[in-house]
Amino acid sequence: MFTDLSVYIIVSIFCVLAMALFLFGFLGTNFSIKQEDDYQNLIIDYGNLYDEQEIGEQNWKQELPAYMATYLQTIEITMKELYLNQLIITIITSAGFLLIIASWLTPSGTFWGFFISFLWGTIITCIIAYLIISVKIGTLLKIPLKANIGKEDVLKWIYGNGFFTALFIGGIITLNSLFIVLIMKAMSVTSTKPENYAIMISGFPLGMLISGIYFREGMSVTGRGIQAACDLMIKKEQFFGDVGNNLSYTTKIAAGMSSLLAEVNFFDSMLVLSLFVSMPSIVLVNSVDYHYSDNFIGKMFGIQLVFIISWVGQLLISFLSHILKNDDAVAFTANNVRCQILMSIFLSLCFVIFSLLSLPKEFEFGDKDHKQIYREKVLNRDFMGCGFIGIVVSAILIIYYEYLTSHGYQVAQKVALVAYKAPTLNIIQAYSIGNIGQIVPALLIALSLFISYKLASLVGILGLFLGYILNIYILMGISMLGTLSGDGLKISFLAQFTNNIKDRLHSITWAAKNYIVWLKITNAGGLTIAAILIIGTAIYFTKTFILLLNGYNLFGFLIGFGLAYYNKGLTIFIVKTICEEALYDEKSFQLRKNKPDEEIALENFSYTYFPLKNRQGNYYVLVNLLSCTIAVLFTGIIFGHGASISLAISNLFINAIMMFQSILTGTVLKNAFIYNSYDQQQQETSQVLSVNLYGDIQGQTIEESQNIQNPYYMIYIMLITLVGIELFKHDY
């Protein structure tokens, strides 16, 4: 076990190092083309991606570099404009939450501590959001240039940027959580209620959640709605020739940018990391040996130290991202990606052993006056065992989800090819796979939670959480590879770069798309485990042993179920509305008609159209957020803490099942379409492509195939249930 001073030094050094590694690359590489010099340099660089003979034969290609530079500059300007959009509504919502909700919800003596934590989390999220957007755009700019050099450079560029961005996110969250813990401990030193400290700490992830929900949900619904509209226009034109060459320049920009907006897995991982660094402080207040220890920081950050040491191993592994050589770009990508995760899993199993040094050999946990929820002794070896379980469960689910969704295996291929028999059969089969297949992650996570709780109570579930997400940095890099390689491929086709560039990116994308699902299931499982920890802590605080099946608690259960579907339904509605307006509303002319003055069209597009649709999406996100708040407050205040916890439990159950199911259904529909559209041997009939195209659109609009469903709303309900537990502390 480490002393307070040694923890200060270790956490500070490693977190600063993680951020410095990212900033060194970010500041040393040009991630923007807003300035005229950068814009002109990109035109020159892109001009070198054509054969001189080809340019001579087709003189019009001389204009393409400038065309593409303008295309990408417009995307960057629009993305930065959307960031300002999100920032404004984030500030308004956060201020409203603090002044109206938190001041009333938080127990006496905790508001200012909660306020500091919440504000700190909000600021950190805004910084992270800006960097995620900037890195996505900057990485995309140079993908064709890297592809011109070789497949190794593409993989190193995209994967490396994703991995070091993940390191920065983890570093800045962990370092600031150390400051928050120190401040909150000082502010709660006179408090006789340990739970007050936990409630003040919970302001940090709640601040990150409420500010992040607009960057996550607002951008996602905007991107998915416009992407669906563009798919219906562009993909239909590409494969069936119904539209011809009448698509506007702005339609092509919208297609490229909507893809960047719709994929928000990094924001889900950010929420996972914010919960992970906060949960030890929230859970371990139930331990006298921890909360009243003279070596408080040394003990409290023992779990985070294991996580910090693990990323050092992942950092070393990341430098081996292209170690396995192969002339075939598909095999090269698949082999190296799998090698990365296998090495990371092996090292994770080794690093969990470090918990024997970073945690006390044994300590008390629980409340001695309430033995039904009390375990007298927790051993660090039991915690280590729970960490092992988390790593194994994560590895099994990674393999399982890849097998069911990858177009390299028969399951997704059969979904693609069943379209030969009749339309909609692919969608029906995908839903059967999702609904049947979700039982495996549900059972595995339930079993692991049961074993972990038996071994070490809530501390065991904390160990399970640690093991389950221990490889998340590697997975974030792999996810960015799968996402941005496809976006780079679209640019290469649009710019009509040389065939060797398009072929390399085509092969890398073909393989890498299969592995995005790894991060999705890790985020989904991690958030489910975190939600269990929050509910478990709320039960400890209220001394509620058994949730009786009375009318009040039953009301809470039913509201929780209904609220999960309401959140999903409202999200689908706004995606459908944005898509429909893009296709048919006359105000959306930018997406369908070329304008005589293209510069005016681009200006309207960047500063009017996308921000307008984004504000429209943000409005419904706010409605969802207010609905969750009203439901929890009404249930807790009127029917007591038993009903509020019942609401949280039922909402968690249904959201967890929806996440596990939607990942399977949505991803298999997307990969079935990729299998048809990328594999030339399968492009035999327009009917097959049409059916799988509409399956893909259904997957991205209804099942959110790019990400996971409802994670922010689910965790929001858990956290405000915990924060308001004193207000709800009565039963009838």
Legacy VTK file of the C-alpha trace (Angstrom):
# vtk DataFile Version 3.0
C-alpha trace
ASCII
DATASET POLYDATA
POINTS 732 float
0.000 0.000 0.000
1.225 3.504 -0.854
1.435 6.627 1.285
-0.460 9.817 0.445
2.702 11.525 -0.790
3.716 8.647 -3.054
0.220 8.609 -4.576
0.373 12.365 -5.242
3.665 11.888 -7.048
2.745 8.747 -9.036
-0.674 9.977 -10.163
0.611 13.436 -11.068
3.634 12.152 -13.013
1.781 9.549 -15.008
-1.277 11.706 -15.738
0.846 14.660 -16.819
2.892 12.279 -18.975
-0.289 10.935 -20.604
-1.480 14.443 -21.434
1.981 15.559 -22.574
2.294 12.640 -25.009
-0.952 13.695 -26.636
-0.232 17.437 -26.644
3.239 16.853 -28.084
1.667 15.249 -31.144
-1.362 17.551 -31.239
0.618 20.778 -31.100
3.394 19.456 -33.318
1.043 18.352 -36.103
-1.233 20.549 -38.156
-4.779 19.492 -37.224
-6.512 22.430 -38.902
-6.876 24.068 -42.306
-8.822 27.163 -41.266
-5.800 29.381 -41.953
-5.010 30.286 -45.556
-1.428 28.909 -45.451
-2.620 25.525 -44.185
-5.371 25.492 -46.789
-2.902 26.138 -49.621
-0.467 23.526 -48.293
-3.208 20.916 -48.286
-4.038 21.725 -51.918
-0.387 21.144 -52.835
-0.228 17.880 -50.851
-3.431 16.575 -52.419
-2.195 17.588 -55.859
0.634 15.060 -55.449
-1.869 12.213 -55.075
-2.622 12.034 -58.820
-0.591 10.519 -61.637
0.757 13.156 -64.023
-0.418 11.100 -66.989
-3.914 10.889 -65.525
-3.985 14.655 -64.993
-2.862 15.187 -68.582
-5.618 12.982 -69.976
-8.313 14.425 -67.694
-7.529 18.128 -67.192
-10.539 18.650 -64.941
-8.774 16.663 -62.215
-6.460 19.607 -61.703
-9.341 21.312 -59.891
-9.990 18.443 -57.487
-7.314 19.276 -54.853
-8.782 22.744 -54.320
-12.274 21.218 -54.375
-11.324 18.730 -51.626
-9.522 21.349 -49.534
-12.653 23.507 -49.590
-14.775 20.443 -48.815
-12.706 19.624 -45.710
-12.387 23.248 -44.633
-16.175 23.556 -44.718
-16.501 20.448 -42.544
-14.031 21.877 -40.034
-15.785 25.243 -39.867
-19.157 23.564 -39.430
-17.888 21.210 -36.704
-16.361 24.112 -34.765
-19.615 26.052 -35.149
-21.513 23.079 -33.719
-19.066 22.947 -30.807
-19.967 26.548 -29.920
-23.623 25.588 -30.264
-23.180 22.756 -27.764
-21.096 24.902 -25.437
-23.818 27.532 -25.088
-26.591 25.066 -24.269
-24.237 23.177 -21.936
-23.600 26.337 -19.911
-27.320 27.155 -19.749
-28.354 23.619 -18.726
-25.551 23.224 -16.179
-26.388 26.561 -14.562
-30.069 25.649 -14.458
-29.354 22.248 -12.939
-27.154 23.713 -10.215
-29.449 26.592 -9.301
-32.807 24.821 -9.489
-32.219 21.089 -9.019
-28.939 20.605 -7.142
-29.579 23.357 -4.574
-32.797 21.551 -3.628
-31.685 17.958 -4.152
-28.380 17.878 -2.273
-28.348 17.269 1.514
-27.617 20.125 3.889
-23.968 21.136 3.930
-23.062 19.486 0.616
-24.153 22.024 -1.992
-20.907 23.982 -2.325
-18.813 20.837 -2.472
-21.196 19.417 -5.070
-21.072 22.745 -6.933
-17.259 22.683 -7.182
-17.188 19.052 -8.341
-19.963 19.648 -10.861
-18.363 22.786 -12.304
-14.986 21.058 -12.510
-16.507 18.142 -14.419
-18.267 20.533 -16.805
-15.039 22.364 -17.667
-13.114 19.117 -18.215
-15.815 17.811 -20.579
-15.768 20.975 -22.694
-11.986 20.677 -23.070
-12.191 16.983 -23.991
-15.029 17.590 -26.484
-13.033 20.238 -28.320
-10.007 17.958 -28.589
-12.050 14.972 -29.790
-13.575 17.080 -32.574
-10.204 18.579 -33.532
-8.427 15.215 -33.605
-11.140 13.638 -35.754
-10.910 16.408 -38.337
-7.116 16.610 -38.267
-6.706 12.859 -38.586
-9.125 12.733 -41.494
-7.210 15.424 -43.416
-4.078 13.317 -43.771
-5.470 9.816 -44.221
-5.129 9.927 -48.053
-1.569 11.253 -47.682
-0.667 8.397 -45.349
-2.345 5.871 -47.650
-0.175 7.093 -50.500
2.897 6.094 -48.466
1.735 2.668 -47.297
-0.740 0.672 -45.237
1.546 0.759 -42.176
1.420 4.558 -42.133
-2.384 4.583 -42.301
-2.681 2.214 -39.372
-0.081 4.043 -37.265
-1.634 7.439 -38.014
-5.274 6.688 -37.220
-4.736 4.165 -34.439
-1.996 6.274 -32.844
-4.128 9.428 -32.795
-7.029 7.482 -31.287
-4.859 5.858 -28.628
-3.082 9.052 -27.532
-6.387 10.928 -27.446
-7.686 8.184 -25.146
-4.602 8.602 -22.958
-5.228 12.333 -22.700
-8.878 11.787 -21.742
-7.913 9.276 -19.060
-5.030 11.426 -17.815
-6.956 14.667 -17.443
-9.934 12.934 -15.778
-7.766 10.997 -13.304
-5.569 13.974 -12.389
-8.536 16.235 -11.782
-10.319 13.545 -9.780
-7.319 13.630 -7.412
-7.849 17.365 -6.886
-11.575 16.839 -6.358
-10.999 14.101 -3.775
-8.578 16.315 -1.841
-10.956 19.293 -1.826
-14.051 17.259 -0.943
-12.260 15.475 1.882
-11.229 18.828 3.340
-14.785 20.172 3.007
-16.353 17.103 4.665
-13.880 16.779 7.560
-16.434 18.084 10.076
-19.340 16.051 8.687
-20.685 13.157 10.753
-22.195 11.552 7.657
-19.702 9.830 5.307
-22.361 9.759 2.598
-22.139 13.552 2.338
-18.601 13.155 1.032
-19.793 10.630 -1.577
-22.586 12.934 -2.723
-20.159 15.829 -3.174
-17.805 13.576 -5.180
-20.705 12.454 -7.397
-20.957 16.013 -8.691
-17.842 15.373 -10.809
-19.258 12.573 -13.034
-22.669 14.276 -13.018
-21.110 17.506 -14.284
-19.298 15.581 -17.009
-22.538 13.795 -17.894
-24.793 16.839 -18.166
-22.247 18.780 -20.213
-21.346 15.705 -22.253
-24.928 14.744 -23.040
-25.253 17.509 -25.647
-21.931 16.691 -27.280
-22.916 13.027 -27.221
-26.664 12.865 -27.809
-27.123 16.194 -29.612
-24.401 15.489 -32.155
-25.435 11.848 -32.502
-29.088 12.509 -33.392
-28.086 15.296 -35.802
-25.511 13.110 -37.514
-27.719 10.028 -37.695
-30.685 11.933 -39.111
-28.694 13.664 -41.856
-26.642 10.539 -42.536
-29.817 8.541 -43.128
-31.050 11.225 -45.553
-27.712 11.277 -47.385
-27.660 7.484 -47.555
-31.077 7.514 -49.175
-29.838 10.043 -51.751
-26.186 9.199 -52.349
-26.212 5.428 -51.970
-29.300 5.205 -54.094
-27.564 7.276 -56.751
-24.372 5.243 -56.454
-25.982 1.860 -56.890
-29.199 2.435 -58.802
-28.675 5.575 -60.863
-31.968 7.216 -59.883
-30.456 10.599 -59.046
-27.609 10.767 -61.505
-25.085 13.535 -61.006
-27.513 16.113 -59.638
-26.406 15.833 -56.025
-25.169 19.166 -54.726
-21.715 19.856 -53.396
-23.228 20.461 -49.958
-24.940 17.065 -50.053
-21.535 15.450 -50.338
-20.214 17.565 -47.460
-23.221 16.610 -45.356
-22.570 12.929 -46.058
-18.988 13.243 -44.872
-19.722 15.352 -41.825
-22.756 13.423 -40.625
-20.566 10.340 -40.327
-18.173 12.240 -38.034
-21.078 13.525 -35.936
-22.943 10.233 -35.620
-20.027 8.270 -34.117
-19.650 9.288 -30.450
-18.106 6.244 -28.778
-15.313 8.368 -27.283
-17.897 10.346 -25.309
-19.312 7.084 -23.937
-15.789 6.026 -22.932
-15.279 9.432 -21.309
-18.339 8.776 -19.132
-17.031 5.307 -18.249
-13.679 6.776 -17.156
-15.292 9.589 -15.135
-17.386 7.018 -13.258
-14.412 4.728 -12.720
-12.264 7.409 -11.052
-15.221 8.538 -8.898
-16.648 5.189 -7.775
-13.902 4.255 -5.255
-14.582 7.485 -3.336
-18.352 6.936 -3.539
-18.346 3.239 -2.590
-15.529 3.131 -0.033
-17.085 5.706 2.287
-18.850 2.607 3.618
-15.492 1.412 4.962
-14.348 2.807 8.307
-10.792 1.710 7.491
-10.851 3.873 4.380
-12.919 6.934 5.163
-11.339 7.694 8.538
-7.824 6.603 7.637
-4.807 8.880 8.142
-3.553 7.477 4.838
-6.779 8.404 3.041
-5.448 9.286 -0.430
-2.985 6.379 -0.436
-5.834 3.942 0.164
-8.499 5.656 -1.943
-6.328 5.796 -5.068
-5.032 2.244 -4.756
-7.505 1.064 -7.385
-6.675 3.896 -9.798
-2.979 3.046 -9.473
-3.647 -0.371 -11.004
-5.410 1.345 -13.905
-2.589 3.871 -14.339
0.071 1.139 -14.399
-1.973 -0.757 -17.007
-1.928 2.140 -19.478
1.851 2.163 -19.346
1.742 -1.386 -20.675
-0.810 -0.398 -23.299
1.436 2.500 -24.327
4.282 0.071 -25.008
1.936 -2.219 -26.919
0.703 0.672 -29.081
4.187 1.116 -30.554
3.857 -2.445 -31.908
0.654 -1.670 -33.816
2.180 -2.686 -37.176
4.619 -5.381 -36.036
3.014 -8.232 -38.023
3.864 -7.890 -41.710
1.627 -9.034 -44.542
1.335 -7.952 -48.170
-2.441 -8.272 -48.012
-3.787 -5.081 -46.360
-6.886 -6.873 -45.026
-4.853 -9.571 -43.281
-2.292 -6.983 -42.160
-4.974 -4.887 -40.444
-6.850 -7.812 -38.897
-3.705 -9.517 -37.584
-2.261 -6.389 -36.001
-5.537 -5.275 -34.424
-6.070 -8.705 -32.879
-2.455 -8.811 -31.753
-2.938 -5.482 -29.950
-5.938 -6.653 -27.937
-4.429 -10.078 -27.155
-1.227 -8.517 -25.805
-3.273 -5.994 -23.828
-5.450 -8.709 -22.249
-2.369 -10.726 -21.278
-0.703 -7.710 -19.663
-3.936 -6.780 -17.895
-3.981 -10.175 -16.197
-0.474 -9.404 -14.929
-1.220 -5.845 -13.832
-4.242 -6.810 -11.711
-1.788 -8.596 -9.408
-0.473 -5.118 -8.565
-3.637 -4.616 -6.468
-2.004 -6.825 -3.803
0.464 -3.965 -3.289
-1.817 -0.963 -3.824
-4.662 -2.077 -1.510
-4.650 -2.926 2.220
-4.323 -6.639 2.896
-7.734 -6.586 4.574
-10.215 -3.968 5.671
-13.741 -3.651 7.018
-16.579 -2.686 4.735
-20.185 -1.919 5.570
-22.320 -0.888 8.492
-22.104 -3.170 11.524
-25.638 -2.265 12.613
-27.142 -3.642 9.415
-25.778 -7.121 8.888
-27.991 -8.032 5.960
-25.870 -5.818 3.700
-22.636 -6.124 5.614
-19.404 -8.039 5.012
-16.973 -7.671 7.874
-13.683 -8.300 6.098
-12.571 -7.661 2.519
-9.247 -9.144 1.395
-7.135 -7.629 -1.375
-6.730 -11.072 -2.915
-10.526 -11.260 -3.291
-10.454 -7.884 -5.036
-7.738 -9.205 -7.342
-9.881 -12.241 -8.153
-12.776 -9.971 -9.102
-10.405 -8.036 -11.378
-9.453 -11.295 -13.102
-13.143 -12.082 -13.609
-13.698 -8.670 -15.227
-10.835 -9.196 -17.692
-12.059 -12.679 -18.636
-15.689 -11.549 -19.082
-14.551 -8.619 -21.228
-12.426 -10.917 -23.413
-15.277 -13.412 -23.864
-17.733 -10.686 -24.878
-15.238 -9.169 -27.323
-14.898 -12.551 -29.059
-18.630 -13.234 -28.890
-19.711 -9.889 -30.347
-17.113 -10.014 -33.095
-18.296 -13.475 -34.142
-21.969 -12.445 -34.310
-21.430 -9.106 -36.091
-18.283 -9.384 -38.232
-18.854 -9.728 -41.974
-15.910 -12.113 -41.926
-18.107 -14.770 -40.267
-21.229 -16.536 -41.476
-23.736 -14.861 -39.148
-23.474 -11.406 -40.763
-22.954 -12.920 -44.211
-26.228 -14.840 -43.920
-28.038 -11.638 -42.944
-26.641 -10.002 -46.097
-27.429 -12.917 -48.400
-30.928 -13.668 -47.086
-31.971 -10.561 -49.036
-31.857 -12.729 -52.160
-34.963 -14.517 -50.909
-37.205 -11.571 -50.020
-37.042 -7.964 -48.792
-37.035 -7.348 -45.008
-35.827 -10.878 -44.216
-32.421 -9.400 -43.405
-33.971 -7.038 -40.850
-36.061 -9.832 -39.319
-33.019 -12.088 -39.042
-30.896 -9.287 -37.534
-33.502 -8.655 -34.850
-33.673 -12.359 -34.038
-29.879 -12.391 -33.632
-29.998 -9.346 -31.355
-32.854 -10.541 -29.175
-31.509 -14.068 -28.789
-27.871 -13.052 -28.559
-28.311 -10.509 -25.739
-28.843 -13.362 -23.268
-25.114 -14.199 -23.266
-23.815 -10.777 -22.118
-26.740 -10.476 -19.702
-25.962 -13.843 -18.094
-22.196 -13.335 -18.100
-22.354 -9.917 -16.464
-25.036 -11.071 -14.002
-22.926 -14.099 -13.030
-19.782 -12.003 -12.673
-21.664 -9.487 -10.489
-22.955 -12.307 -8.290
-19.533 -13.902 -7.815
-17.830 -10.547 -7.225
-20.379 -9.523 -4.615
-20.028 -12.851 -2.831
-16.250 -12.487 -2.793
-15.949 -8.879 -1.625
-19.329 -7.132 -1.469
-19.501 -3.839 -3.421
-15.712 -3.663 -3.328
-15.691 -6.854 -5.405
-17.934 -5.216 -8.008
-15.483 -2.309 -8.007
-12.739 -4.826 -8.819
-14.930 -6.282 -11.563
-15.348 -2.771 -12.995
-11.574 -2.281 -12.992
-10.879 -5.552 -14.802
-13.667 -5.083 -17.321
-12.434 -1.697 -18.625
-8.691 -2.250 -18.165
-8.108 -2.436 -21.953
-10.238 0.582 -22.843
-7.397 2.758 -24.205
-6.377 0.140 -26.759
-10.028 -0.334 -27.725
-10.536 3.408 -28.239
-7.610 3.473 -30.681
-9.026 0.479 -32.552
-12.469 2.106 -32.699
-11.047 5.284 -34.261
-9.229 3.149 -36.843
-12.494 1.495 -37.878
-14.416 4.762 -38.036
-11.990 7.164 -39.715
-10.541 4.690 -42.219
-14.027 4.511 -43.723
-14.326 8.297 -43.779
-10.903 8.531 -45.440
-12.068 6.043 -48.047
-15.078 8.241 -48.860
-12.776 11.235 -49.360
-10.498 9.237 -51.641
-13.383 8.192 -53.875
-14.811 11.697 -53.925
-11.421 13.161 -54.842
-10.726 10.309 -57.298
-7.221 9.775 -55.964
-5.024 7.072 -57.506
-6.200 3.478 -57.258
-3.441 2.411 -54.883
-4.742 4.909 -52.267
-8.323 3.774 -52.669
-7.377 0.092 -52.637
-5.334 0.399 -49.437
-8.051 2.304 -47.621
-10.704 -0.071 -48.942
-8.830 -3.081 -47.539
-8.095 -1.450 -44.177
-11.700 -0.298 -43.811
-13.022 -3.730 -44.804
-11.126 -5.302 -41.888
-11.235 -2.499 -39.285
-15.015 -1.971 -39.388
-15.437 -5.365 -37.716
-13.668 -4.269 -34.528
-15.575 -1.085 -33.614
-17.989 -3.350 -31.742
-15.280 -4.161 -29.169
-15.395 -0.663 -27.683
-19.192 -0.575 -27.822
-19.648 -3.706 -25.705
-16.913 -2.525 -23.315
-18.714 0.803 -22.838
-22.087 -0.909 -22.415
-20.827 -3.456 -19.890
-18.764 -0.884 -17.999
-21.716 1.494 -17.630
-23.949 -1.371 -16.492
-21.475 -2.333 -13.753
-21.073 1.332 -12.735
-24.862 1.693 -12.470
-25.012 -1.363 -10.190
-22.367 0.246 -7.962
-24.339 3.496 -7.751
-27.566 1.661 -6.869
-25.732 -0.525 -4.346
-24.281 2.558 -2.661
-27.720 4.195 -2.527
-29.098 1.058 -0.840
-26.272 1.169 1.721
-26.977 4.831 2.455
-30.712 4.266 2.956
-30.280 0.994 4.881
-32.825 -0.559 2.533
-32.231 -4.307 2.587
-35.096 -5.779 0.579
-37.210 -3.853 -1.895
-40.684 -4.993 -0.886
-43.204 -5.581 -3.644
-45.640 -2.968 -2.377
-47.655 -0.539 -4.449
-45.170 2.316 -4.144
-42.155 0.281 -5.177
-44.120 -1.384 -7.968
-44.969 2.099 -9.244
-41.257 2.912 -9.300
-40.453 -0.271 -11.213
-43.046 0.449 -13.883
-41.989 4.083 -14.281
-38.367 2.981 -14.707
-39.301 0.547 -17.477
-41.476 3.075 -19.270
-38.885 5.830 -18.982
-36.232 3.740 -20.779
-38.512 3.201 -23.784
-39.657 6.819 -23.703
-36.035 8.007 -23.948
-35.384 5.659 -26.853
-38.627 6.569 -28.623
-38.056 10.314 -28.382
-34.514 9.880 -29.701
-35.790 7.889 -32.690
-38.453 10.529 -33.323
-35.964 13.389 -33.626
-33.660 11.306 -35.857
-36.638 10.585 -38.116
-37.690 14.257 -38.095
-34.237 15.508 -39.101
-34.017 12.854 -41.843
-37.486 13.636 -43.183
-36.867 17.375 -43.277
-33.556 16.872 -45.055
-35.355 14.920 -47.769
-38.584 16.884 -48.218
-38.536 20.246 -46.436
-37.975 23.163 -48.819
-35.816 24.842 -46.161
-33.322 22.019 -46.677
-32.598 22.944 -50.305
-28.845 22.903 -49.602
-28.931 19.125 -49.491
-30.605 18.643 -52.847
-29.922 21.508 -55.229
-26.823 23.122 -56.615
-26.833 26.870 -56.089
-25.611 29.361 -58.690
-23.462 30.999 -56.016
-21.815 28.062 -54.294
-20.005 30.228 -51.715
-23.336 31.534 -50.408
-24.646 27.977 -50.269
-21.611 26.865 -48.271
-21.951 29.786 -45.875
-25.616 28.972 -45.278
-24.690 25.330 -44.852
-21.937 25.908 -42.259
-23.509 28.683 -40.218
-27.221 28.007 -40.654
-28.302 24.530 -41.740
-26.259 22.202 -39.520
-26.447 24.456 -36.423
-30.225 24.696 -36.933
-30.602 20.913 -37.047
-28.262 20.579 -34.093
-30.347 22.986 -32.003
-33.408 21.008 -32.994
-31.745 17.820 -31.733
-30.587 19.547 -28.530
-34.150 20.591 -27.782
-35.295 16.967 -27.669
-32.238 15.977 -25.624
-33.292 18.603 -23.077
-36.849 17.234 -23.089
-35.491 13.744 -22.389
-33.295 15.074 -19.592
-36.166 16.971 -17.982
-38.418 13.905 -18.276
-35.875 11.790 -16.395
-35.494 14.482 -13.723
-39.235 14.904 -13.190
-39.831 11.143 -13.069
-37.152 10.519 -10.413
-38.095 13.559 -8.294
-41.814 12.810 -8.427
-41.331 9.135 -7.560
-38.827 9.773 -4.777
-40.603 12.700 -3.121
-44.095 11.218 -3.287
-43.392 7.506 -2.721
-40.044 7.438 -0.892
-36.541 6.099 -1.418
-37.716 2.508 -1.946
-39.708 3.605 -4.998
-36.886 5.788 -6.345
-34.396 2.909 -6.073
-36.948 0.586 -7.706
-37.194 3.053 -10.600
-33.407 3.117 -10.966
-33.144 -0.696 -10.873
-35.840 -1.304 -13.490
-34.445 1.442 -15.722
-30.996 -0.128 -15.478
-32.318 -3.599 -16.332
-34.213 -2.547 -19.426
-31.465 -0.209 -20.665
-28.798 -2.882 -20.206
-30.826 -5.380 -22.251
-31.538 -2.739 -24.915
-27.828 -1.903 -25.158
-26.755 -5.539 -25.491
-29.479 -6.205 -28.074
-29.080 -3.029 -30.122
-25.320 -3.468 -30.456
-25.915 -6.861 -32.056
-28.863 -5.876 -34.246
-27.482 -2.536 -35.428
-23.917 -3.729 -36.036
-24.914 -6.865 -37.914
-27.172 -4.804 -40.208
-24.346 -2.340 -40.885
-21.774 -5.052 -41.543
-24.209 -6.965 -43.751
-24.487 -3.874 -45.933
-20.702 -3.480 -45.952
-20.390 -7.115 -47.019
-22.696 -6.475 -49.962
-21.407 -3.077 -51.020
-17.654 -3.648 -50.606
-17.414 -7.179 -51.921
-17.660 -7.008 -55.705
-18.718 -10.654 -55.911
-21.909 -9.847 -53.996
-22.980 -6.901 -56.193
-25.145 -9.046 -58.435
-28.557 -7.504 -58.099
-29.744 -4.028 -57.170
-32.500 -5.632 -55.091
-30.017 -7.218 -52.672
-28.147 -3.946 -52.247
-31.392 -2.035 -51.807
-32.630 -4.353 -49.058
-29.346 -4.217 -47.153
-29.151 -0.450 -47.643
-32.494 -0.020 -45.900
-31.404 -2.489 -43.224
-28.343 -0.338 -42.578
-30.500 2.794 -42.342
-32.830 1.070 -39.876
-29.834 -0.029 -37.826
-28.376 3.466 -37.559
-31.658 5.299 -36.936
-33.459 2.886 -34.590
-30.706 0.787 -33.010
-27.969 3.483 -33.095
-25.574 1.061 -34.767
-22.628 3.475 -34.504
-22.797 3.619 -30.689
-24.823 2.274 -27.748
-28.341 3.264 -26.701
-29.428 5.540 -23.842
-26.205 5.386 -21.755
-26.286 8.998 -20.572
-29.949 8.953 -19.588
-29.464 5.691 -17.670
-26.477 6.938 -15.656
-28.167 10.305 -15.070
-31.100 8.543 -13.403
-28.706 6.518 -11.215
-26.727 9.579 -10.092
-29.656 11.851 -9.228
-31.221 8.944 -7.322
-28.021 8.785 -5.263
-27.699 12.565 -4.828
-31.335 12.946 -3.766
-31.353 10.014 -1.372
-31.724 12.256 1.729
-34.638 14.089 0.129
-36.304 10.753 -0.709
-35.498 9.134 2.659
-38.982 8.181 3.773
-41.404 5.363 3.092
-45.147 4.995 3.469
LINES 1 733
732 0 1 2 3 4 5 6 7 8 9 10 11 12 13 14 15 16 17 18 19 20 21 22 23 24 25 26 27 28 29 30 31 32 33 34 35 36 37 38 39 40 41 42 43 44 45 46 47 48 49 50 51 52 53 54 55 56 57 58 59 60 61 62 63 64 65 66 67 68 69 70 71 72 73 74 75 76 77 78 79 80 81 82 83 84 85 86 87 88 89 90 91 92 93 94 95 96 97 98 99 100 101 102 103 104 105 106 107 108 109 110 111 112 113 114 115 116 117 118 119 120 121 122 123 124 125 126 127 128 129 130 131 132 133 134 135 136 137 138 139 140 141 142 143 144 145 146 147 148 149 150 151 152 153 154 155 156 157 158 159 160 161 162 163 164 165 166 167 168 169 170 171 172 173 174 175 176 177 178 179 180 181 182 183 184 185 186 187 188 189 190 191 192 193 194 195 196 197 198 199 200 201 202 203 204 205 206 207 208 209 210 211 212 213 214 215 216 217 218 219 220 221 222 223 224 225 226 227 228 229 230 231 232 233 234 235 236 237 238 239 240 241 242 243 244 245 246 247 248 249 250 251 252 253 254 255 256 257 258 259 260 261 262 263 264 265 266 267 268 269 270 271 272 273 274 275 276 277 278 279 280 281 282 283 284 285 286 287 288 289 290 291 292 293 294 295 296 297 298 299 300 301 302 303 304 305 306 307 308 309 310 311 312 313 314 315 316 317 318 319 320 321 322 323 324 325 326 327 328 329 330 331 332 333 334 335 336 337 338 339 340 341 342 343 344 345 346 347 348 349 350 351 352 353 354 355 356 357 358 359 360 361 362 363 364 365 366 367 368 369 370 371 372 373 374 375 376 377 378 379 380 381 382 383 384 385 386 387 388 389 390 391 392 393 394 395 396 397 398 399 400 401 402 403 404 405 406 407 408 409 410 411 412 413 414 415 416 417 418 419 420 421 422 423 424 425 426 427 428 429 430 431 432 433 434 435 436 437 438 439 440 441 442 443 444 445 446 447 448 449 450 451 452 453 454 455 456 457 458 459 460 461 462 463 464 465 466 467 468 469 470 471 472 473 474 475 476 477 478 479 480 481 482 483 484 485 486 487 488 489 490 491 492 493 494 495 496 497 498 499 500 501 502 503 504 505 506 507 508 509 510 511 512 513 514 515 516 517 518 519 520 521 522 523 524 525 526 527 528 529 530 531 532 533 534 535 536 537 538 539 540 541 542 543 544 545 546 547 548 549 550 551 552 553 554 555 556 557 558 559 560 561 562 563 564 565 566 567 568 569 570 571 572 573 574 575 576 577 578 579 580 581 582 583 584 585 586 587 588 589 590 591 592 593 594 595 596 597 598 599 600 601 602 603 604 605 606 607 608 609 610 611 612 613 614 615 616 617 618 619 620 621 622 623 624 625 626 627 628 629 630 631 632 633 634 635 636 637 638 639 640 641 642 643 644 645 646 647 648 649 650 651 652 653 654 655 656 657 658 659 660 661 662 663 664 665 666 667 668 669 670 671 672 673 674 675 676 677 678 679 680 681 682 683 684 685 686 687 688 689 690 691 692 693 694 695 696 697 698 699 700 701 702 703 704 705 706 707 708 709 710 711 712 713 714 715 716 717 718 719 720 721 722 723 724 725 726 727 728 729 730 731
